[in-house]
Amino acid sequence: MRELERDSSSDVPACKRLAIVGRGRLGSALAAALRHAGYELNGPLGRGATAAGADAVLLCVPDTQIALAAASLAGGALVGHCSGATGLDVLAPREAFSLHPLMTVTAEGARFAGAGAAVGGSTPYALALAANLARELGMIPVAVEDPDRVAYHAAASIASNFLITLEGAAERLASSAGVERALLVPLVRAAVENWARLGSQRALTGPVARGDEATVAAQRAAVAQRAADLLPLFDAMVDATRALAAGTARPGPALAAATESEPALAATPRAEPALAAAAQSEPALATTPRAEPALAESPLAGRTVADGAPA
């Protein structure tokens, strides 16, 4: 997994006509963001669309529908998908690419600027096209090889989906004590910001981290009384937190190297400045910027594409 540097050579693809297939959350959000960045594109189109005349087609459909959607497309175009866990073999024998925004997308849309994007390509040309599209949306392209994609996607699910599940459990217990969800929000935000700045072990606080087993036992009894179905989750998280506090939770190779070389910077991702900027100026990232200086150099900037249906 490596962050891709900008390619300033003449071989960087200039995609003149782009189509998006898939009218779900991601397809709609990507179409809106690309239009905001100055594109005219075809889509989002419904499944079964041929996307005739497009130089490149981006499929924003469920993983199980990628091959079927690709089979419906007109020949000649590069084809990409937005799946985090799926490799490029599902698009063979076409020249193919993948673009997976490392960002949660809700019914209200998404802010892509500053986020990472896992990209791949069956050829250097296709990989460069995917990386350029990511940059056009203000994202940081990172090459993820096919054998690593499922592990990468699992990490994304833990960081985003599972976090929401945990907060849902916290919300239930807080409600039973007459405490509203809004009062938990500053705590959650501070914990995430501490993790981003310090890494998981140094950011850890609370009774498990300080070895207060009496409090942990009292908490478990309260969970058993008020939300017994959450006990397996509580027990699993206590065990995992003990391992993290004790230093027996094994970090990945990159984190281990960072810890050995610069303890103060352990677990600080390369994209931390973007993350810090997002935390400090969230309203400024409400929409994808049209012309950031770093993006204006891209051969894709300002290109127009075939007229398309409204989002």
N, C-alpha and C positions, 0 to 999 in steps of 0.2 A: 504494500500500500504506500504510494508515494504521491506527494503533491506535484502537479504538473506545472512546469514553467511555461511562460508564454513563448510561443514559436513565432518569430518575426520573419520567417522565410516566406518566399513566394508560394510555397507548397501548401500553406494554410488554406483550407477550403473556404470559399465564399458561397454560402448557401443562399441562392436568390429566391427560391420558392419552397416554403416550408408548410407542411400540413400536420395537424394534430388530430388523432383519432381517439375518441373517448370523451364523453361528456360528463364524467364524474367529477369529484372534487379536484383531483390533481390536474386533469385535462383542462378544466375551466380555469383553474388558478394559473397554470402555465400560459394558457392562451392570453389571459388578461395581463400577466406580467410581461410577456413578449410584446404585446401591443403597446403597453406603457413604455417599453424600451424603444419604441419607434417602428415596430414591425407591422406589416400587413400580412396576414397569414390565412390559410384556409383551415377553418375549424374553430372550435372542436367539432369534428364530424362524428356521426353515429357509427356504431360497429357495422361492418360490412361495406364501408366506404372504400372506393378504389383509390381515392386521392390522386386521380390522374393529373399529370402535369407537374407534380411536385418533384423537386430535386431530393428532398429528404422528408421522411414521414416519421413522426414520433408517436408511438402507441402508448396511450395512457389507459390501459385496460387491465382487468384482473389477470394475474399470472397464468391462470388456466386458459385464458382466452387469447394469449399473445400469438401463438402459432396460427390459430384460426383467423385472427384479424390480419396477420401478415399475408396469409394465403389469398385474401380478398384484394390485395393491393395491386395496382398496375405495375408492370415491370419497369426496371431501370432506376428507380429511386433507392437511395440509401434508406434503410429502415432501422429505427431504434426503438427501444422500449424503456420504460421507467421503473422496472421492477428492481428492488434491492437485492433479492435473493436468487434471481434467475440469471443464468449465463447467456452467452450469445449463440449457443448451439441451437436454441429454439428458433432462431431466425435464419439458419442455414438453408440454402446455399447463398443467400443474399449477402452483399456487403453490409455489415451491421454495426450498430453502436448501442451503447446504453447510457442513460443519464438518470441517476436516482438522487433527487434532492434530499439531503440529510436534514429534513425539516418536516414538522407535523403540518398537516393540511386539514382544516376543518371546513364546515359548510360556509363559514365567513371568508375563506380564502387562506392565504399564507403570505409571509414576508420572506422572500428568498435571499435578499441582500445580506451578505455576511455569513451565510450558511455554507457548509461543505456540500459537495456533490460527487458521488461515486460515479466514475465514468469508465467506459471500456470501449474497445473497438476491434473489429476483426482485421482491420488494416490500419497502418499509421494515419492514413487520410481520415478514416472513420473516427479514430480516436481523437484526432485534432478537431474534427467537427464537433464532437461531443463536448470537448473541453471549451471550445469557443462559445457554444451555446450556454454552457454554465457561466462563463464569464459575462456574457451579455446580460444575464440575470443578476449579476453581482455576486455570484457564488464562487467558491474556491474549489476547482476541480482536483480530485484525487483519484489516481488510477487504482482500481481494485480488480485483481485477477479473478477469473471465474472460480477457481478452487477456494477462494477466500470469501466469496460473496455471501454465503449463508451465515458464516460466522460474523461478518460485518453487519448483516441485517439483524442477526440476533442481538448484537450490541445496541443497535439503534432501537430495537423493540424494548430492551431493558431500560435504556435511557429515557425513552419517551412513554411508551404504552404502559409498562410495568410501574413507572413512577406515578402515573395517573391512578392505577389500581390501588397503590399504597395510599395515595392521598384520599381516595374514596373510602378506604377503611378508616383512616384518621378522621374523616368527616363524619362518618357514622358514630364513632365513639364520642367525638366532641359534641355532636348533637344530643347524645344521651345525657350529657352534662350541662346542656343549655348553652353551649358555645357555638356560635355560627362559623361557617366555613371562612368567611372574610377575615376572621381573626387569626386563622392559620396561615393566611397568604404571606404576610411579611416573614414569618418563620421559614416557610418553604423557600421563598426567594433568597433569604440570607444563606440558608443551607446550600442551595445550588451555587450561589456566587462564591461561597467559601470553597466548595468542591472545585469550581473552575479555577480558582486562584491558588489553592493550596494542595489539591489532590485529595483523594478519598481518606487516607489514614489521618492526615493532619487536620482535616476538616471535621472529623468525627467528634461529637460531643454526646452527653447524656449518660444515663445510669449504667448502661452496658460498658461504655468506654471507660468509666471511672471505677468499674468493679462493684457497683452498688447492687448486689444480688437481692437484697431484701426488697428494694424498690421494684426490681424486675419481677420478682415473685408476686408482689402486690398488684402490679400492672396485669400480669397474666390472670390473676384471679378476677380482676375487673372485666377483662375481655371475656373470660369464661362465663361470667354472669350476664353480661349485656349483649354480647355478640359471639356466641360460642362457635359459630361457623368460621370465625376469623382466627381461631386458635392455631390451626396448622400454619397459617401465614405468619402469625405472630412468632411461633416457635422457630420457624425456618429463618425469619429475619433476625431473631435474637442470636441464633447459632452463627449466622453469617456475619453479624456485627461483632460477635466475640472474636471470630477468626480475623476480621479486619483489624480490630483493636490490638490483638496480640501479634499482628504482623505475619500471621500464617496464611492469609489470603494472598495467593500468588499474583503479582502484577504481570502484565504482558512484557515482552522483551524490550519494547521502546520505553516503557515506564521504568523498568528496572535499570536500564542504562542511564536514564535521566536522574534517577535517585542516586546512583553511584557517582555521577560526574558533578551534578549540581543539586544537592539536597533541597535548596530553597526553591528550585524551579521544578521539582518533581511533579509529574502529571500535568504540567502546563502545556496545553496543546498549541500547535503552531498558530492556530487561528484565534488565539486568545484576544489579540487586539480587537478583532471584529466582534468577539463575544462581549468584551468589555464595553465597546462602543454601543452595542445593542442594549446593554443593561443601563447605560447612562443616558441614552437618547432614544428611547423606544419609539416615541412619536415620529422621529425622523425616518424610521424604517418602515412606516406603515405602508408605503408603496415602494416598488422597485425604482431606483433612480434612473433617469433617462440617459444621463451622460456623465458618469464618473470619469475623471481623467484617465484612470487605469483601463477603463473599458473602451474609451473612444478610439484607442489604437487598433482594436480588433477589426479584421477584415469584414466581420459580420455587421459592424455598427452601421446603422442607417440604411441597411439593405431593405428593399421592399420585396414583398412576396405576393403571390397570387391572391386576388380578392377572395374573401371567404364568407361563410355564413356567420351571423352574429353569435357571440358566446351564449 
